[in-house]
Structures are given as C-alpha cells and as structure tokens.
Amino acid sequence: MENGQPASYAAASRTLFIAVAAIGFAQTVLFAILAPLGREIGLAEIQVGAIISASSLTIFLTSPWWGRTSDTHGRKKILLIGLFGYSVGTAIFAAVFQAALLGLLVPLAAFIGLTVARIGNATVMAAVMPAANAYMADITSVATRTRGMAALGAAGNIGSMLGPAIGGLLTSITLLTPLYFSVLLTLGAAVLALFALPERAAAKITHKPAKLRYSDPRILPFVIVGTCLFMGFALVQQTIAFRFQDVLQLTTAETAKVTGISMMLSAAASLFAQMFVIPRLAVSPVSLLRIAMPIMIIAFVTMAVSVTQVPLTFAMVMLGLGLGFAAPGFMAGASLAVSADEQGGVAGVAASCPPLGFTFGPLIGTLLYSYDPTYPYWFAAIIYVGLTVFMWNLARKLKAVSDGLAE
C-alpha cells in the first residue's frame, strides 16, 4: 500500500516505460543530428564531442545525488523534475543552435552557449534514470528484477528506434525540428507521469540511507563494467555519423537520415534481445554480460574494416544486440548486489556509469577519429577484449562465493 492506496504495477510500469521511451527518443534524435549540425555551424569534431562529454560528466556527478534524493523524497517527484527539466533544457539547447544557424553566433560563441545549455539540461535530466530504475526495483522481486530492468531497457530502445525514424522524416522540415518535437514528447511524458504514476512514499524509509561509494566491493565490478561498456558505445554514437558522411560522401541532411536509420536498426536489435530473448533465458546478470561482449567486439571490428553502408549498418545492428544483453545485466547485477533500502543509492551510482562512459567516449572517439577514422573502433575492440576477460574472472569469483555460502 502506498499512501493508503495500492500501487498498481501495471499502471506504474506503463508510465515508466513511456517516460523512459520518451528520453530514449530525445537522446537518439540528438545523437543522429548533432554531428552534422555541428559541422553546419562550423564546429570541429572535437568540439562536438566536448559538448556531449561535458553534459555526460554532469550526469555522472549528479546521478548518485538524485538517486539518494529519490530515497528520501520519493521516486515520482524526482522523475517529474527530470522530465520537465529535460523539456525546458532541450528547448534552450535548440534555441542556441537556431541562433547559430541564423548567423547570430560565431562558432566559438555557439560552442560555449551549447555547452552551457547542455550542462544545465543534464543537471536536471540526470534525475530520470535513477528514479525510474529505483522505482522498478521497488515494484519487482529478486526473481523478476532482471526482467524488470530489461523491460525498462526495451522501453528506452523503442524510443531509440522511433527517434531516428521520426527524426529523419522531420529533418525534411528543418534540421532542428526533431529537437523541438522531442521537447513536446518529453513534456507529454511528464504530464502523464504527473497524473498516472502512483507515488512511492519516501516515508517508508526509516533511516537515512548510507551513501554508496563507487569503491564498495559489492558494486565495484559492475561500476567498472558499466563505465567501460558505455564508453565504447558512446565512442561509436559520437563518431558513426562522421564515418557515414566521410566514407559515403554524404550531405548534412543525408548523413542525418543514414545515421538515423542505422541507429533505429541498432535500437531494434536491442529491443529484440530485451523483449524476446532475455525473458526466455534463465541466466544471471553476469552471464548476460558474458554473452554481450563477443557480439560487441565483432561490431567494432566490422566498423573498423568497412567502408560501405551495408556492413557499417550491420555493425550497428550487432552493437545494439550486444548492448541489449549487456545493459539489463549491468543494471540488475548492481541492484541485486545491495539491500532493499539501498536501491535508490545503487540506482544513482549505476545510472552515473553510462554518463561517465559518455564523458570519455566522445572525446576519445573524436580525437582518435581526427588521426584515423578506424582508430576509435580498434580502440573500443581492445577495451572490450579486456572486459571479456574481466567478466569471466568475475563469474568465477561470484560462483566461488555462492558455493561457499551454500556449504
């Protein structure tokens, strides 16, 4: 019972799915158009990467705080702050881009304005995923946790799949139309959450939750995996538009459409893994990560050696499939490693790992790309080989601990 009324799992899960899908849509639209838009207003590749890195670093720094705050102030309130804040922040970000396209801002001023706007947007946007993941942990059992996290991941991938598809159509109006549309979409999700999402009462927590540290031995392995996992993914997200544009000799509008299609297919592959494969697999979160790593290594190698659209698109599909297995494994593994009253804290820590990866990934990717277009993907493949070895060692350690407890 929550506040005297039963919390409906169906109503809560549907609203959470829509909220996460809206964020997935907005984020994928941004990645699909940011690279060509940046070039359009005179920004260098490293500057485009720096905008994403600055906002990702902000999310990394603020996500744990939002997660702990959801423990004491309620999941719904924090989720609403994130959704409404994202809508306002994206509108400001788009307005700065519009000013630059109209020639009202020189490239340096546009770069500064876009970076500041994105940092402000990221500060409140960081509230969404910790609150959503903690809410899902609240309404699922240990046995259904992985499936619940996979469902949230699937919702994000539905948004990521629709984002490039709809965004590609909207670019025929203007390049910024997809951003303005995402503002309306996240605003609609916020209004829906305001009226339809049952409250998770903060009063249920009888003491102030301990602050989880990244170095906590229960979650440190998942922090390492999550950060490296999303660093490689971010590296691709930020450079693949450049790769398509350069090898296929595309215009700005053509680049946005081709990149959008590849991201849509990538998200569809993730959705397939999370909706149809994971629910039928009775495997641990670590096993999901072990399945994902070889698939993603194949994707990176394919990106490095390919110079035509079909294999590059295939590589994006493989990358999405691998991430579809890895992301719920990472989130569920971290959630199951701690106690029930630490779910907000661990959700904040776990939610900060992707942005930490996105802090380094775009900078490393764009820097390496400026030297050689294949370097980012070879770098990512090497990192993931190391992750594969790490995951096998982690699986053996967890099995040894489990066997010891059973004796």
TORTI-930411 format. One record per residue (C-alpha): residue number from 0; residue in three letters; x, y, z. Coordinates in nm, 4 decimals. Layout:
- resi, resn, c1, c2, c3
- NUM, ALA, X, Y, Z $
...
***
This chain:
- resi, resn, c1, c2, c3
- 0, MET, 0.0000, 0.0000, 0.0000 $
- 1, GLU, 0.1237, 0.3480, -0.0841 $
- 2, ASN, -0.0423, 0.6452, 0.0883 $
- 3, GLY, -0.3458, 0.4290, 0.1669 $
- 4, GLN, -0.3892, 0.3118, -0.1929 $
- 5, PRO, -0.2466, 0.0030, -0.3624 $
- 6, ALA, 0.0314, 0.0797, -0.6049 $
- 7, SER, -0.0675, -0.0721, -0.9371 $
- 8, TYR, 0.2271, -0.2445, -1.1025 $
- 9, ALA, 0.0593, -0.2238, -1.4433 $
- 10, ALA, -0.0106, 0.1497, -1.4201 $
- 11, ALA, 0.3343, 0.2241, -1.2819 $
- 12, SER, 0.5215, 0.0118, -1.5333 $
- 13, ARG, 0.3328, 0.1566, -1.8306 $
- 14, THR, 0.4058, 0.5119, -1.7187 $
- 15, LEU, 0.7701, 0.4335, -1.6519 $
- 16, PHE, 0.8039, 0.2723, -1.9934 $
- 17, ILE, 0.6582, 0.5790, -2.1667 $
- 18, ALA, 0.8851, 0.8137, -1.9721 $
- 19, VAL, 1.1985, 0.6123, -2.0498 $
- 20, ALA, 1.0931, 0.5703, -2.4134 $
- 21, ALA, 1.0497, 0.9480, -2.4460 $
- 22, ILE, 1.4005, 1.0051, -2.3098 $
- 23, GLY, 1.5365, 0.7385, -2.5446 $
- 24, PHE, 1.3690, 0.9122, -2.8365 $
- 25, ALA, 1.5078, 1.2523, -2.7416 $
- 26, GLN, 1.8617, 1.1273, -2.6853 $
- 27, THR, 1.8805, 0.9303, -3.0098 $
- 28, VAL, 1.7466, 1.2204, -3.2132 $
- 29, LEU, 2.0201, 1.4384, -3.0649 $
- 30, PHE, 2.2991, 1.1920, -3.1484 $
- 31, ALA, 2.1691, 1.1493, -3.5014 $
- 32, ILE, 2.1743, 1.5214, -3.5831 $
- 33, LEU, 2.4417, 1.6700, -3.3547 $
- 34, ALA, 2.7439, 1.5752, -3.5671 $
- 35, PRO, 2.6113, 1.7145, -3.8997 $
- 36, LEU, 2.4595, 2.0171, -3.7228 $
- 37, GLY, 2.7918, 2.0876, -3.5536 $
- 38, ARG, 2.9713, 2.0870, -3.8869 $
- 39, GLU, 2.6961, 2.3070, -4.0318 $
- 40, ILE, 2.7703, 2.5862, -3.7808 $
- 41, GLY, 3.1483, 2.5494, -3.8088 $
- 42, LEU, 3.2328, 2.3327, -3.5061 $
- 43, ALA, 3.5243, 2.0903, -3.5185 $
- 44, GLU, 3.4715, 1.7206, -3.4422 $
- 45, ILE, 3.6435, 1.7536, -3.1042 $
- 46, GLN, 3.4114, 2.0419, -3.0103 $
- 47, VAL, 3.1050, 1.8310, -3.0918 $
- 48, GLY, 3.2475, 1.5539, -2.8758 $
- 49, ALA, 3.3218, 1.8006, -2.5955 $
- 50, ILE, 2.9571, 1.9131, -2.5796 $
- 51, ILE, 2.8436, 1.5572, -2.5157 $
- 52, SER, 3.1317, 1.4887, -2.2775 $
- 53, ALA, 3.0541, 1.7971, -2.0669 $
- 54, SER, 2.6890, 1.7008, -2.0291 $
- 55, SER, 2.7776, 1.3381, -1.9606 $
- 56, LEU, 3.0215, 1.4403, -1.6884 $
- 57, THR, 2.7432, 1.6484, -1.5343 $
- 58, ILE, 2.5081, 1.3498, -1.5326 $
- 59, PHE, 2.7811, 1.1353, -1.3784 $
- 60, LEU, 2.8318, 1.3851, -1.0961 $
- 61, THR, 2.4627, 1.4427, -1.0231 $
- 62, SER, 2.3015, 1.0998, -1.0790 $
- 63, PRO, 2.4072, 0.9498, -0.7422 $
- 64, TRP, 2.2645, 1.2525, -0.5621 $
- 65, TRP, 1.9352, 1.2231, -0.7490 $
- 66, GLY, 1.9214, 0.8518, -0.6645 $
- 67, ARG, 1.9700, 0.9151, -0.2917 $
- 68, THR, 1.7220, 1.2019, -0.3059 $
- 69, SER, 1.4606, 0.9679, -0.4519 $
- 70, ASP, 1.5048, 0.7503, -0.1414 $
- 71, THR, 1.4057, 1.0359, 0.0858 $
- 72, HIS, 1.1736, 1.2490, -0.1311 $
- 73, GLY, 1.0008, 0.9824, -0.3414 $
- 74, ARG, 1.0629, 0.8371, -0.6859 $
- 75, LYS, 0.7776, 1.0203, -0.8590 $
- 76, LYS, 0.8835, 1.3687, -0.7546 $
- 77, ILE, 1.2391, 1.3164, -0.8781 $
- 78, LEU, 1.1195, 1.1616, -1.2041 $
- 79, LEU, 0.8970, 1.4643, -1.2687 $
- 80, ILE, 1.1836, 1.7055, -1.2057 $
- 81, GLY, 1.3894, 1.5165, -1.4618 $
- 82, LEU, 1.1205, 1.5040, -1.7294 $
- 83, PHE, 1.0035, 1.8652, -1.7013 $
- 84, GLY, 1.3641, 1.9833, -1.6720 $
- 85, TYR, 1.4656, 1.7890, -1.9811 $
- 86, SER, 1.1879, 1.9531, -2.1830 $
- 87, VAL, 1.2901, 2.3059, -2.0834 $
- 88, GLY, 1.6614, 2.2369, -2.1225 $
- 89, THR, 1.6248, 2.0870, -2.4694 $
- 90, ALA, 1.4220, 2.3879, -2.5824 $
- 91, ILE, 1.7031, 2.6196, -2.4702 $
- 92, PHE, 1.9656, 2.3982, -2.6388 $
- 93, ALA, 1.7711, 2.4049, -2.9659 $
- 94, ALA, 1.7304, 2.7830, -2.9436 $
- 95, VAL, 2.1080, 2.8297, -2.9175 $
- 96, PHE, 2.1551, 2.6092, -3.2230 $
- 97, GLN, 1.8912, 2.8109, -3.4068 $
- 98, ALA, 2.0761, 3.1339, -3.3293 $
- 99, ALA, 2.3997, 2.9848, -3.4632 $
- 100, LEU, 2.2321, 2.8643, -3.7834 $
- 101, LEU, 2.0928, 3.2159, -3.8379 $
- 102, GLY, 2.4435, 3.3589, -3.8082 $
- 103, LEU, 2.3757, 3.5365, -3.4792 $
- 104, LEU, 2.6572, 3.3459, -3.3054 $
- 105, VAL, 3.0114, 3.2839, -3.4277 $
- 106, PRO, 3.1336, 2.9219, -3.3879 $
- 107, LEU, 3.3195, 2.9868, -3.0602 $
- 108, ALA, 3.0194, 3.1628, -2.9028 $
- 109, ALA, 2.7905, 2.8850, -3.0297 $
- 110, PHE, 3.0188, 2.6218, -2.8791 $
- 111, ILE, 3.0189, 2.7946, -2.5397 $
- 112, GLY, 2.6428, 2.8536, -2.5480 $
- 113, LEU, 2.5658, 2.4963, -2.6494 $
- 114, THR, 2.7967, 2.3553, -2.3823 $
- 115, VAL, 2.6457, 2.5698, -2.1047 $
- 116, ALA, 2.2910, 2.4906, -2.2186 $
- 117, ARG, 2.3635, 2.1188, -2.2347 $
- 118, ILE, 2.5235, 2.1179, -1.8874 $
- 119, GLY, 2.2177, 2.2906, -1.7414 $
- 120, ASN, 1.9902, 2.0461, -1.9201 $
- 121, ALA, 2.1963, 1.7481, -1.7998 $
- 122, THR, 2.1797, 1.8585, -1.4360 $
- 123, VAL, 1.8047, 1.8005, -1.4187 $
- 124, MET, 1.7892, 1.5303, -1.6860 $
- 125, ALA, 2.0103, 1.3167, -1.4596 $
- 126, ALA, 1.7124, 1.2636, -1.2284 $
- 127, VAL, 1.5155, 1.0486, -1.4750 $
- 128, MET, 1.7016, 0.7188, -1.4892 $
- 129, PRO, 1.7909, 0.6838, -1.1179 $
- 130, ALA, 1.4264, 0.7484, -1.0250 $
- 131, ALA, 1.2916, 0.5138, -1.2944 $
- 132, ASN, 1.5351, 0.2326, -1.2109 $
- 133, ALA, 1.4789, 0.2681, -0.8357 $
- 134, TYR, 1.1023, 0.2684, -0.8904 $
- 135, MET, 1.1330, -0.0521, -1.0951 $
- 136, ALA, 1.3445, -0.2082, -0.8186 $
- 137, ASP, 1.0705, -0.1145, -0.5702 $
- 138, ILE, 0.7966, -0.2926, -0.7626 $
- 139, THR, 0.9888, -0.6082, -0.8631 $
- 140, SER, 1.1140, -0.9025, -0.6608 $
- 141, VAL, 1.4639, -1.0509, -0.6645 $
- 142, ALA, 1.3386, -1.3152, -0.9066 $
- 143, THR, 1.1886, -1.0624, -1.1500 $
- 144, ARG, 1.4455, -0.7836, -1.1164 $
- 145, THR, 1.6422, -0.8690, -1.4313 $
- 146, ARG, 1.3212, -0.8944, -1.6341 $
- 147, GLY, 1.2012, -0.5585, -1.4987 $
- 148, MET, 1.5285, -0.3862, -1.5821 $
- 149, ALA, 1.5227, -0.5466, -1.9268 $
- 150, ALA, 1.1712, -0.4096, -1.9782 $
- 151, LEU, 1.2914, -0.0581, -1.8958 $
- 152, GLY, 1.5801, -0.1086, -2.1354 $
- 153, ALA, 1.3344, -0.2229, -2.4002 $
- 154, ALA, 1.1292, 0.0927, -2.3457 $
- 155, GLY, 1.4389, 0.3033, -2.3981 $
- 156, ASN, 1.5162, 0.1123, -2.7153 $
- 157, ILE, 1.1650, 0.1603, -2.8504 $
- 158, GLY, 1.2223, 0.5324, -2.8109 $
- 159, SER, 1.5682, 0.4992, -2.9631 $
- 160, MET, 1.4205, 0.3105, -3.2562 $
- 161, LEU, 1.1419, 0.5616, -3.3185 $
- 162, GLY, 1.3685, 0.8627, -3.2656 $
- 163, PRO, 1.5833, 0.8239, -3.5776 $
- 164, ALA, 1.2877, 0.7082, -3.7880 $
- 165, ILE, 1.0627, 1.0016, -3.6996 $
- 166, GLY, 1.3556, 1.2401, -3.6660 $
- 167, GLY, 1.4742, 1.1529, -4.0161 $
- 168, LEU, 1.1348, 1.2485, -4.1542 $
- 169, LEU, 1.1259, 1.5699, -3.9524 $
- 170, THR, 1.4645, 1.6851, -4.0860 $
- 171, SER, 1.2882, 1.7432, -4.4181 $
- 172, ILE, 1.1227, 2.0421, -4.2456 $
- 173, THR, 1.4349, 2.1771, -4.0724 $
- 174, LEU, 1.7346, 2.0097, -3.9070 $
- 175, LEU, 1.6163, 2.1385, -3.5693 $
- 176, THR, 1.2559, 2.0184, -3.5976 $
- 177, PRO, 1.3411, 1.6793, -3.4363 $
- 178, LEU, 1.4702, 1.8602, -3.1271 $
- 179, TYR, 1.1554, 2.0690, -3.0927 $
- 180, PHE, 0.9442, 1.7561, -3.1388 $
- 181, SER, 1.1387, 1.5813, -2.8606 $
- 182, VAL, 1.0562, 1.8737, -2.6315 $
- 183, LEU, 0.6846, 1.8115, -2.6858 $
- 184, LEU, 0.7275, 1.4374, -2.6393 $
- 185, THR, 0.9119, 1.4569, -2.3064 $
- 186, LEU, 0.6697, 1.7242, -2.1877 $
- 187, GLY, 0.3812, 1.4889, -2.2655 $
- 188, ALA, 0.5538, 1.2077, -2.0739 $
- 189, ALA, 0.5981, 1.4421, -1.7772 $
- 190, VAL, 0.2291, 1.5340, -1.7742 $
- 191, LEU, 0.1330, 1.1658, -1.7967 $
- 192, ALA, 0.3632, 1.0773, -1.5045 $
- 193, LEU, 0.2190, 1.3634, -1.3012 $
- 194, PHE, -0.1326, 1.2197, -1.3192 $
- 195, ALA, -0.0856, 0.8455, -1.3805 $
- 196, LEU, 0.2202, 0.7343, -1.1831 $
- 197, PRO, 0.1441, 0.6056, -0.8308 $
- 198, GLU, 0.3616, 0.7661, -0.5646 $
- 199, ARG, 0.6326, 0.5665, -0.3919 $
- 200, ALA, 0.6181, 0.7030, -0.0396 $
- 201, ALA, 0.9509, 0.8254, 0.0939 $
- 202, ALA, 0.8178, 0.7749, 0.4474 $
- 203, LYS, 0.8691, 0.4011, 0.4081 $
- 204, ILE, 1.2422, 0.4557, 0.4712 $
- 205, THR, 1.3006, 0.4777, 0.8465 $
- 206, HIS, 1.6631, 0.5919, 0.8387 $
- 207, LYS, 1.8863, 0.7895, 0.6136 $
- 208, PRO, 2.0365, 0.5509, 0.3584 $
- 209, ALA, 2.4126, 0.5125, 0.3668 $
- 210, LYS, 2.5960, 0.6776, 0.0822 $
- 211, LEU, 2.7111, 0.4098, -0.1560 $
- 212, ARG, 3.0668, 0.4549, -0.2773 $
- 213, TYR, 3.1852, 0.3572, -0.6210 $
- 214, SER, 3.4591, 0.1591, -0.4456 $
- 215, ASP, 3.2056, -0.0513, -0.2498 $
- 216, PRO, 3.3261, -0.4074, -0.3246 $
- 217, ARG, 2.9681, -0.5243, -0.3834 $
- 218, ILE, 2.9180, -0.2938, -0.6804 $
- 219, LEU, 3.2716, -0.2010, -0.7939 $
- 220, PRO, 3.2869, -0.4750, -1.0610 $
- 221, PHE, 2.9614, -0.3502, -1.2108 $
- 222, VAL, 3.0835, 0.0106, -1.1966 $
- 223, ILE, 3.3932, -0.0883, -1.3954 $
- 224, VAL, 3.1934, -0.2893, -1.6475 $
- 225, GLY, 2.9208, -0.0257, -1.6878 $
- 226, THR, 3.1651, 0.2587, -1.7398 $
- 227, CYS, 3.3768, 0.0744, -1.9973 $
- 228, LEU, 3.0683, -0.0709, -2.1637 $
- 229, PHE, 2.9128, 0.2677, -2.2297 $
- 230, MET, 3.2436, 0.4347, -2.3112 $
- 231, GLY, 3.2737, 0.2068, -2.6133 $
- 232, PHE, 2.9111, 0.2615, -2.7066 $
- 233, ALA, 2.9456, 0.6404, -2.6708 $
- 234, LEU, 3.2567, 0.6359, -2.8856 $
- 235, VAL, 3.0515, 0.4846, -3.1671 $
- 236, GLN, 2.7487, 0.7086, -3.1107 $
- 237, GLN, 2.9613, 1.0189, -3.1485 $
- 238, THR, 3.1719, 0.9127, -3.4491 $
- 239, ILE, 2.9456, 0.6936, -3.6605 $
- 240, ALA, 2.7804, 0.9955, -3.8277 $
- 241, PHE, 3.1253, 1.1237, -3.9281 $
- 242, ARG, 3.2094, 0.7740, -4.0538 $
- 243, PHE, 2.8980, 0.7528, -4.2698 $
- 244, GLN, 2.9411, 1.1056, -4.4019 $
- 245, ASP, 3.3063, 1.0626, -4.4922 $
- 246, VAL, 3.3062, 0.7147, -4.6487 $
- 247, LEU, 2.9795, 0.7674, -4.8388 $
- 248, GLN, 3.0408, 1.1366, -4.9246 $
- 249, LEU, 2.7002, 1.2469, -4.7940 $
- 250, THR, 2.5458, 1.5885, -4.7407 $
- 251, THR, 2.4434, 1.7031, -4.3925 $
- 252, ALA, 2.0786, 1.6047, -4.4401 $
- 253, GLU, 2.1730, 1.2706, -4.5984 $
- 254, THR, 2.4085, 1.1978, -4.3089 $
- 255, ALA, 2.1339, 1.2593, -4.0532 $
- 256, LYS, 1.8992, 1.0206, -4.2366 $
- 257, VAL, 2.1529, 0.7402, -4.2914 $
- 258, THR, 2.2782, 0.7666, -3.9341 $
- 259, GLY, 1.9216, 0.7708, -3.8092 $
- 260, ILE, 1.8382, 0.4507, -3.9969 $
- 261, SER, 2.1428, 0.2731, -3.8542 $
- 262, MET, 2.0560, 0.3864, -3.5009 $
- 263, MET, 1.6968, 0.2759, -3.5495 $
- 264, LEU, 1.8090, -0.0726, -3.6535 $
- 265, SER, 2.0565, -0.0834, -3.3662 $
- 266, ALA, 1.7795, 0.0020, -3.1205 $
- 267, ALA, 1.5535, -0.2603, -3.2824 $
- 268, ALA, 1.8205, -0.5250, -3.2218 $
- 269, SER, 1.8448, -0.4191, -2.8565 $
- 270, LEU, 1.4679, -0.4314, -2.8292 $
- 271, PHE, 1.4635, -0.7823, -2.9729 $
- 272, ALA, 1.7173, -0.9008, -2.7139 $
- 273, GLN, 1.5364, -0.7389, -2.4223 $
- 274, MET, 1.1767, -0.8254, -2.5123 $
- 275, PHE, 1.2079, -1.1679, -2.6734 $
- 276, VAL, 1.5386, -1.3271, -2.5728 $
- 277, ILE, 1.6160, -1.2251, -2.2143 $
- 278, PRO, 1.2684, -1.3164, -2.0752 $
- 279, ARG, 1.3265, -1.6690, -2.2076 $
- 280, LEU, 1.6790, -1.7032, -2.0672 $
- 281, ALA, 1.7206, -1.8257, -1.7121 $
- 282, VAL, 2.0681, -1.6788, -1.6709 $
- 283, SER, 2.2369, -1.4481, -1.4225 $
- 284, PRO, 2.3165, -1.0809, -1.4907 $
- 285, VAL, 2.6866, -1.1690, -1.5244 $
- 286, SER, 2.6022, -1.4339, -1.7842 $
- 287, LEU, 2.4182, -1.1708, -1.9890 $
- 288, LEU, 2.7322, -0.9575, -1.9858 $
- 289, ARG, 2.9439, -1.2529, -2.0951 $
- 290, ILE, 2.7090, -1.3155, -2.3876 $
- 291, ALA, 2.7225, -0.9485, -2.4912 $
- 292, MET, 3.0973, -0.8879, -2.5065 $
- 293, PRO, 3.1916, -1.1044, -2.8102 $
- 294, ILE, 2.8967, -0.9682, -3.0070 $
- 295, MET, 3.0082, -0.6103, -2.9490 $
- 296, ILE, 3.3718, -0.6893, -3.0331 $
- 297, ILE, 3.2550, -0.8205, -3.3710 $
- 298, ALA, 3.0659, -0.4926, -3.4207 $
- 299, PHE, 3.3708, -0.2753, -3.3510 $
- 300, VAL, 3.5978, -0.4754, -3.5795 $
- 301, THR, 3.3390, -0.4578, -3.8578 $
- 302, MET, 3.3183, -0.0791, -3.8210 $
- 303, ALA, 3.6954, -0.0507, -3.8454 $
- 304, VAL, 3.7317, -0.2526, -4.1659 $
- 305, SER, 3.4142, -0.1448, -4.3510 $
- 306, VAL, 3.3836, 0.1430, -4.5977 $
- 307, THR, 3.0340, 0.0848, -4.7383 $
- 308, GLN, 2.6880, 0.1372, -4.5948 $
- 309, VAL, 2.5669, -0.2231, -4.5595 $
- 310, PRO, 2.8483, -0.3589, -4.3376 $
- 311, LEU, 2.8571, -0.0402, -4.1323 $
- 312, THR, 2.4826, -0.0710, -4.0739 $
- 313, PHE, 2.5258, -0.4402, -3.9897 $
- 314, ALA, 2.7869, -0.3419, -3.7318 $
- 315, MET, 2.5406, -0.1020, -3.5709 $
- 316, VAL, 2.2839, -0.3840, -3.5518 $
- 317, MET, 2.5377, -0.6100, -3.3810 $
- 318, LEU, 2.6306, -0.3306, -3.1412 $
- 319, GLY, 2.2643, -0.2827, -3.0489 $
- 320, LEU, 2.2142, -0.6558, -2.9998 $
- 321, GLY, 2.5135, -0.6759, -2.7669 $
- 322, LEU, 2.4026, -0.3739, -2.5672 $
- 323, GLY, 2.0555, -0.5261, -2.5412 $
- 324, PHE, 2.2050, -0.8117, -2.3416 $
- 325, ALA, 2.4627, -0.6070, -2.1512 $
- 326, ALA, 2.2606, -0.3109, -2.0194 $
- 327, PRO, 1.9996, -0.5078, -1.8185 $
- 328, GLY, 2.2720, -0.7411, -1.6940 $
- 329, PHE, 2.4682, -0.4451, -1.5646 $
- 330, MET, 2.1682, -0.2732, -1.4015 $
- 331, ALA, 2.0210, -0.5889, -1.2487 $
- 332, GLY, 2.3594, -0.7082, -1.1237 $
- 333, ALA, 2.4224, -0.3832, -0.9402 $
- 334, SER, 2.0671, -0.3753, -0.7988 $
- 335, LEU, 2.0836, -0.7331, -0.6690 $
- 336, ALA, 2.4210, -0.6709, -0.5049 $
- 337, VAL, 2.2771, -0.4395, -0.2363 $
- 338, SER, 1.9937, -0.4354, 0.0153 $
- 339, ALA, 1.6363, -0.3146, -0.0379 $
- 340, ASP, 1.6884, 0.0208, 0.1376 $
- 341, GLU, 1.9907, 0.0972, -0.0825 $
- 342, GLN, 1.8052, 0.0736, -0.4129 $
- 343, GLY, 1.7886, 0.4492, -0.4667 $
- 344, GLY, 2.1590, 0.4818, -0.3934 $
- 345, VAL, 2.2638, 0.1975, -0.6214 $
- 346, ALA, 2.0290, 0.3206, -0.8946 $
- 347, GLY, 2.2036, 0.6578, -0.8786 $
- 348, VAL, 2.5506, 0.5017, -0.8909 $
- 349, ALA, 2.4531, 0.2665, -1.1739 $
- 350, ALA, 2.2834, 0.5471, -1.3672 $
- 351, SER, 2.6020, 0.7545, -1.3395 $
- 352, CYS, 2.8159, 0.4871, -1.5093 $
- 353, PRO, 2.6745, 0.5373, -1.8616 $
- 354, PRO, 2.7327, 0.9161, -1.8485 $
- 355, LEU, 3.0835, 0.8579, -1.7147 $
- 356, GLY, 3.1426, 0.6401, -2.0182 $
- 357, PHE, 2.9864, 0.9109, -2.2342 $
- 358, THR, 3.2235, 1.1640, -2.0761 $
- 359, PHE, 3.5323, 0.9877, -2.2060 $
- 360, GLY, 3.3921, 0.8082, -2.5103 $
- 361, PRO, 3.3107, 1.1089, -2.7322 $
- 362, LEU, 3.6397, 1.2834, -2.6524 $
- 363, ILE, 3.8476, 0.9725, -2.7145 $
- 364, GLY, 3.6457, 0.8820, -3.0218 $
- 365, THR, 3.6600, 1.2215, -3.1913 $
- 366, LEU, 4.0280, 1.2661, -3.1039 $
- 367, LEU, 4.1229, 0.9267, -3.2470 $
- 368, TYR, 3.8975, 0.9863, -3.5482 $
- 369, SER, 4.0887, 1.3056, -3.6284 $
- 370, TYR, 4.4028, 1.0934, -3.6672 $
- 371, ASP, 4.2495, 0.7966, -3.8481 $
- 372, PRO, 3.8796, 0.7077, -3.8966 $
- 373, THR, 3.9434, 0.3437, -3.7951 $
- 374, TYR, 4.1289, 0.4136, -3.4695 $
- 375, PRO, 3.8184, 0.4639, -3.2487 $
- 376, TYR, 3.6797, 0.1210, -3.3352 $
- 377, TRP, 4.0067, -0.0669, -3.2906 $
- 378, PHE, 4.0450, 0.1063, -2.9545 $
- 379, ALA, 3.6964, 0.0001, -2.8470 $
- 380, ALA, 3.7570, -0.3584, -2.9593 $
- 381, ILE, 4.0708, -0.3782, -2.7435 $
- 382, ILE, 3.8847, -0.2380, -2.4406 $
- 383, TYR, 3.6082, -0.4967, -2.4827 $
- 384, VAL, 3.8557, -0.7842, -2.5085 $
- 385, GLY, 3.9771, -0.6743, -2.1645 $
- 386, LEU, 3.6164, -0.6582, -2.0422 $
- 387, THR, 3.5546, -1.0125, -2.1657 $
- 388, VAL, 3.8451, -1.1446, -1.9581 $
- 389, PHE, 3.7262, -0.9399, -1.6600 $
- 390, MET, 3.3725, -1.0816, -1.6831 $
- 391, TRP, 3.4923, -1.4428, -1.6924 $
- 392, ASN, 3.7054, -1.3811, -1.3829 $
- 393, LEU, 3.4140, -1.2087, -1.2079 $
- 394, ALA, 3.1833, -1.5000, -1.2863 $
- 395, ARG, 3.4278, -1.7440, -1.1290 $
- 396, LYS, 3.4600, -1.5294, -0.8156 $
- 397, LEU, 3.0828, -1.4958, -0.7743 $
- 398, LYS, 3.0384, -1.8694, -0.8193 $
- 399, ALA, 3.3034, -1.9368, -0.5538 $
- 400, VAL, 3.1247, -1.7023, -0.3113 $
- 401, SER, 2.7888, -1.8677, -0.3867 $
- 402, ASP, 2.9350, -2.2154, -0.3343 $
- 403, GLY, 3.0891, -2.1058, -0.0058 $
- 404, LEU, 2.7570, -1.9708, 0.1232 $
- 405, ALA, 2.5822, -2.2922, 0.0261 $
- 406, GLU, 2.8185, -2.5084, 0.2328 $
***
